[in-house]
Amino acid sequence: MFSAALSKKSNREDQTPSPAEHPTKMTDTLLCELRMQGRIAVPLVAMNLTWFAKLSVTTAFLGRLGELQLAGGVLGLTFANVTGFSVLNGLCGAMEPICGQAFGASNFKLLHKSLLMTTILLLLTTLPIAFLWLNVDRILICFGQQQDISLVARSYLFYLMPDLIITSFLFPLKSYLSSQSLTLPIMFASAFALALHIPLNMLLSEAKGLQGISMAVWVSDLVLVVLLALYVLVRENRKGSRWSEGGWWDQKLRDWINLLKLVGPCCLSSCLEWWCYEILMLLTGRLPNAKQAVGVLAIVMNFDYLLYAVMLSLATCASTRVSNELGSNRAGLARYSAHVTLGLSVASGIVGALVMVATRGVWGSLFSHDKGTVRGVKKTMLLMALVEVVNFPLSVCGGIVRGTARPWLATYANLGGFYLVALPLGVIFAFKARLQLAGLLMGFVAGVTVCLLLMLMFVVRMNWVQEAGKAQALACRNDVVTVSENARLGSNPDNISQMADA
C-alpha cells in the first residue's frame, strides 16, 4: 500500500505543470469549462426566448379582439403566472439538484424516480390552483377590479386550465433533460411549438375568439410535451440505454422526504422574486401619473424579459454544472465551475446594461408615439440598467446554491433583499419623497444589491468538500471512494480538460 501511495504521489507530481506551462494549462481549463457551459446555456437562451415570444404572440392576438378582451386576457394571464405557473416552476426547482447530483453520481434509478415523483407532486398541486382559477372573478372583484374585466379573465383562465396538467409534465421533462446537459432537444422542440403557436392562434381566434387564444396556449404546450416525451423514450430505450436501470416505480419514503425538503425553499425562492415584480407593477398603478407610469414600466420590462432569458439560462447552467460535479464527488471542479459561471454573469450583466443604455433612445418609440412615455422610458432604462448589473450575478448565485441542494439560502436572501429592503425603500422614495417610478426603482436597486451581497457571502463561505459529501448522501452512490479522497482527487481544475473531451 505504501509503495502504491508513493507511485500515485509520483504520478501526480509528474503531471504538475512547470511555471511556463501553467498559464497555458489555466487557459485550456477555462476554455474547456466555457465550452461545456456554452453547450448548456446557449440552447437554453433560445428556449427561453421562444417562451417570451409565445407570450408576445398571445398578447398580440388578444389585442386584435378589442380593448376589453385585451385587458381581461392579460389580467387572466398575469393571474395564471402568479398563482399557477410560478408555483409549479418553483416546485419543479427541487428536482434540479437531485437529478443533477444523481446524474453526476451515475445513479439513473434516482433520476427516473425523481422525474415521476415531481410529476405526481405537480399534478396534485394543480387541484388547489384550479380552484383559485375557477373563482378568479370573485377574487379580482374583491380587490377592486371591474366586473366586466374580471369575467373576461375568468373565461380566459377556464379554457387555459388544461395547461396546468400539461405543464405538470412539461416542467419535469425540461429539468430532467437539462440536468443531464441535454438542452438542444428542448431548444428545437420549443422552436417547433412556437412556430405552431402562430397558425394555431390564427385558426382558433377566428373560430372561438378569446377562448380560442387561450386554447392555443395549451395545444402548443401539449405538442412540446409530446416531442420531449418521445425524445426521452427513444433515448432511454436505445441499445445500451438506461431504461433497464429501472427505478421508475421504486419510490421509498426517504426519496419523498428528500424531495419534499427541497420543494418549499425552491418554490419560495422562485415565487418571492416573481411576486415582488408583480407588486412593483401594482405599486406603479397607485402613482399620481399611473397610466403613463404603468406604460413606461411595461415597455422597460419588455427589454428586461430579453435579458432575463440569458440570466435564467446562466442560472440553470450553474445549477447543472455544480450539481453534476458534486454528484461525481469532485468538489474542486464544482467550485471552479461555480466561479466561472459567476464571472460570466458579471460580464453578461455589464454587457446587458450597456445595451440597455445604448438602446434607451429608440426602445420606447417602438411601443409608443407618446412623447411623455418615450421620455419616461429613456430615463427609467438608466435605473433599470443598474438593476440588471446586479440581477445577473444574483440569479447565478441562486443557481449555485440550488445546485448544492441548499435553496433555502436563496429564500433568506430574497426575503431580506426584496421584502425588507426593496419594497419598503421603494414605497418611501416613490410616495414620501415623491420620486414616483424612479423612487420605486431606486428601492429595487438597493434591494437587489443587498440580496446579492447575502448570496455572495453564502457562496464564498461554502465548504465544497462538505457539499460533495452531502451530495453523495443525497445521490446514494454505493460505488464511490471516501469523500475526502475523491473530493481531493477532483479538486484540481486541470482535470476538466479530460471531462470536456469525453
N, C-alpha and C positions, 0 to 999 in steps of 0.2 A: 504493500500500500504506500509505504514511504517513497519507494522508487517511482511509483506511478505518479504520485503527487509532484515529485521533482520534475518528472517528464512533462506533466501538464504545465507546471510553472515555467519550465524552459521554453515550451512551445509558445506560451503567451508572451514571454519576453522576446522571443524571436520575431513575433508578429508586431511588436511595438514599433511604430514608425519613428524614423530619425527626425530630428528637428526640421531638416529640409523638406521631408515628405509630409510633415504634419499639416501645413496649410492645404496641400492638395487633398489629403485624407478628409479634412474638415469640409472642403468644398464638395467633394464627391458624396460625402454623407448627407450634406444639406440638400444637394440636388436630388439624391435618391428619395429623401423624405418628401421633398416638394413634388416629385413625380408621383409618389404614392398618394399624396393628399390631393393632387390635381385630378387623379382618376376618380376620386370620390366626390370632390366638391364641384367640379365643372358640370357634370350631368345634373347634379342637384340644383345648381343655379338655374339651369334651363328648365328643370321640372317646376321649380318654384315660380319662375316667370310665367309658365303656362297656367299655373293656378290663378295668378293675378290677372292674366289676360282673360281667363274664363270669367272671372268676376266682372271685368270691364265689359265683356260681351253681354253678359246678363243684364247689367245696368243699362247699357245702350238700348237693348230691346225693350226693357221696361219703360225707358224714356219715350219710345215710339208709341206707346199705348196712351199716354196722356199724363198730366201733372199728378192726378190723384193716384194712379197706378204706380207711377214712379216713386212717389213719397211712401205709399203703403208697402210696395215691394222692397224698397231699400230699407225701410224700417223693419220689415219682417226678416230680411237677410241679416241685418245687424243683430236682431234678437236671436236669430239662429246661431250666429257666430259666438255671441257672448254666452248663451245658455247651453248650447249644444256642441258645436264643433270644437270650440276651445277646450271644453271639458274632456271630450273624447280624445283630442290630441294630447292633452296633458296626462290623462290616464295611460295612454299608449307609450308615453315617455318612459314609464317604468320598465318597459320591455327592452329599451336600448342597452342599458348596462348589462342586463342579464344575458341577452343574446350576443352582445359584443364580446363579453368575457367568456361565454360558452364557446363561441367560435374560435377565440384565441386559444382556448384550452382543448379544442377539438372534441368538445362534448356535444355531439349533434343531437343526442337524445334531449338534452336540456333546451337546445334550440327549437326542436319540434314541439315539445310540450309547452314552451313559453308562448309560441305562436297561437296554439289552441287555447291556452288559459286566458291570454289577453283578449282574444276574440270573444270568448264567453263573457268575460268581465264587461267588455264594451257593450255587448248585446243586452246584458242586464241593466246597464246604466241608461240605455235608451228609453226604458219604461218611464222613469220619473221625468226625463226630458220631454218625452212625447206628451205627458200630462200637462206640462208647462205650455207647450206649443198649442195644445187644444184650448187653453184658456188665455191665450196671449191678448185677445181683445179686452178682456176684463182687467188684466194686469196693466195694460197700457192706458186704459181709461182711468184707472185708479191713480196713475202717475200724471194725469192731466193731459193725455194725448186726445186728439179729436176722434170722435166715434167713427166717422167715415174712413179715416186713415187706418184706425185700429182694425176695422172689419176687413179692409183690403189686406192688411198684414196677416190676419188670421187665415184668410183664404190662400194666400201665398204659402204660408207655413204648412197648412193642411196638405197641400199637394206636394210639398217638399219632404214630408215625413218619411217616405221610403228611403231617403238618402241617409237617415240615421242608421238604418240596418246596413245599407251598403257601405257606409263609412266605417262601421264596426269591423268590416272585413278589410277595407282599403288601408286604413292606418297601420294595422299589424303587418300586413303584407309588405308595405313600404319599409317599416322598421326591420322586418325580418331580412329583407334583401340588403338594405343599406348597412346593417350591422356586419354583413359579410363583404362589404365594399362593392356590392353589385348594384351600381347606380345607373348604368347605361340602360338596362331594360326599363327602369322606372321612367327615364327621360323619354325614350321612344314611345312607350305606351301612353304617357301623358300628352305628348305631342299629337298622337293619333286621336286621343279623346278630345283634345281641344279642336282639332280640325273637324271632327264630327259634331262638336257642340254648336258651331255656327249654322250649318244647314238644319240641325235639329230645332234650333230656336226659330228659324225662318218658317219651318213647317208647322211646328206646334203653336207658335204665337198666332199664326193665321187661323189655325183650327180652333184653339181654345183660349186665346188671349193670355191673361195673366197666369192662369193655371197651366197653360202650355209652356210658358217660360220657366215656371217652377219645375215642371216635369222634365224639361230638357236637362236640368242640372243633374238629377239623379240618373237619368238614362245614360248620359255620357260618363258619369262615375261608375255605373254598372259595367259599361264596356271596359273601362280601365281595370276594374276588379277582375273581370274575366280574363283579360290579357295577362295580368300579373299572376293570377292563379294558374293559368296554363303554363306560363314560364316556369313557375316553381315546380309543378307536377312533372314537366318534361325534364328539367334539370335534376330533380331528385330521383327520377326513375331510370335515368340513362345508365349504361354499363359502368359498374364500379361506383355507383352513386351512394348517397347517404340515406335513402329511403329505408333500406334494410336495417339501419341503426335503430329504428323504432323510436319509442318514447312518446308517440303522439297521444296515447291514452294512458300514459304511465304517471299521471299526476299524483303526487303524495302531499300530505298535509304540509310538510316542510317547504315544498315548492310554492304552494299557495301563500304561505306565510312570508317567504322571501319576496314574492311579487307584491303582496298587499302592503308590506313595509315601505316599498318604494312608490306605490300608487299615489298616496296622499301628498307627499312632498313634491313629486313630479307634477301632479295636477295643479297644486297651489302655486308653484314657482312659475308655471306657464300662464295660468289664469290671472295671477296677480298683476303681471306686466300687461297682459292683453286688456284686462278690465280697466287698468289705470289710464290707458289711452282713450278708452270709451268715456271714462269720467272726464278727461280733458275736453273731449268734444261736447259733453253735456254742460260743462262749466263755460265753454265758449258761447254756448247758446244763451247764457244769462248775462253776457256783457252788454253795455249800452248800445253798441252798434252790432247786435247779434247777427243779423243777416249777412253783413259783409264779413264779419269775423269768421263765421262758420264756413262761408265760401272760401275765404283765404286759407283757412286751416285744411279744408278738404282738398284744395289744389296742391298745397305743400305736401300733404300726406300721400298723394298720388306719386310724387317723386320718392318719398320715403319708402313706399312699397317696393320700388325697383331696387333700392339699396338693401332693403330687408331680405330680398331674395338671396343676395350674396351673403349677408350676415347670418341668416338661418343655415345656409349651406356650410359655412365655415364652422358653425357651432356643431352641426351634425358630424362633420368631418373630424373635429376634435374629439367628440364623444366616441366615434368609431375607432379611431386610431388608439386612443388611450385605453379603451376597454379591451381591444384586441391584444395590445401588448401586456396589459395587466393579466388577462386571461392566460397568456403564454408565459406568465411569470417572469417578465422582463421589465423590471422596474425602471431601469435606466433609460431604455428606449421609450417607455411610456412618458417619462418626464421630458425627454428630448422632443418627442412628437408634440407634447403639450406646448412647449416653449416655441417651437417652430410655428404652430398654428396661431399662437398668441402674437408672435411677431408679424405674421401675415395679416392678422386682424387690425393691428395698429396701422400698418401700411395701407390696407384697404380702406380703413376709416378716414385716413388723411386724404386719399385719392377721392373717395366718395364726397367728402366735404368740399374739396376743391372743385369738383364737377358741379356740385350743387351751387356753389358761389358763382361759378362761371356761367351757369345757365339761368340764373335767377332773373335776368333781364328779359328773357324770352319765354320762360316756362308759364308765367301767368297768362300771357296773351294767347297761349294755345287753348286755354279753357274759358277765358272770359274777355270781353271787349270793354268792360267797365274799368275806367282809369283808376278809380279808388281801389278796386280789387287787385288790379295789376301792381299798383304801388305797394299795397299791403303784402302781396306775395313776395315782392322783391326784398322788402325789409325782413319778413318773417323767415325767409330761407337762410338769411345770415345766422340767425339764432339756431335754426334747425340744423345747420351745418355743424355747430358746436356739439349738439346732441349726438349727431352721427359719429363724430370723432370718438366719443366715449362709448356709444352703443355697440360698436363693432367688437372691441376687446371685452366688453361686458357680456355679450352673447357667447363669445368663445369661452370665457371663464365658466359660464353656465354649462356649456358642453363638456368642459373638462371635469367639473365636479359631478356631472351626470354620468360620465364615463367611469368614474371611480365608485359609482353607486352610492353617492352621498348628495342627493339632490336637495336635502333639507338645508344645506349651506346656501344654495341659491334662494330658497324660500325666505330665510332670515334676511339675506341681503336685499331682496326685492321688497319685503315688508318694511324694512328700515329705510331704504332709499326712496321708494316710490310713495309710501303711505305716511311715513313720519317726517319726510323732508320735502319731496317734490310737490305733493298736493297742498300741504299747509302753506309752504312758502309761495306757491303759485297763486293761491287764493289771496294771501296778504299783498303780494306785489300787484295782482290784477285789480282787486277791488278796493283795498285800503290805500295803496299807493297810487291807484288809478292808472296803472301802466297797461291795463287791458290785456290783449292777447300776448304782447311782448312780456308782460309780467308772468303770465301762466308758463310761457316757455322758459323764462329765466328760472322759475322754480324747478322746472324739469331738468334744466342743465345742472343745477345744484344737486338734485335728487339722484340722477344717474351717475354723477361723479362720486357721491357718497357710496352708492351701490357698487361701483367699480372698485373703489378703494377697499371695501369689505371683501369683495370676491378675490382681489389680488392678494390680500392678506391670507385668505384661506388657501389659495393655490401655493403661495410661497412657503407657507408653514407645513405643507403636506409632506408626510413621510411616505415616500413612494415604495420603499421596500415593504412597509407595513400594509400599504394598499394592495400590493401584489399578493401578500399573504391572505388578505381578506377576499381577494378575487378567487384564490384557489378554493377557499371555503364555499364561496357562492357558486362557482362553476363546477365544483365537485369532481375535480380530476383525481383519478386514482393512480395515475402513472407518472407523477411528477417527482422530481427530487425535492429536497427540503427547500423551504422558501429562501433562506439566506443564501444557499449555494447557487440556486438557479437565478435568483434576482441579481446576485453578484456577477454571474457569467453574462447576464443580459444587460449589465449596466454600462457597457461600452457602446456608445452610439455608432462606432465604426462598423458594428455587426449589421447595421441596417442595409448595407450595400447588397449583401447576400440575399436578404429578405426581399428587396426590391426586384432583384433579378428573378427570384422564384415567383 
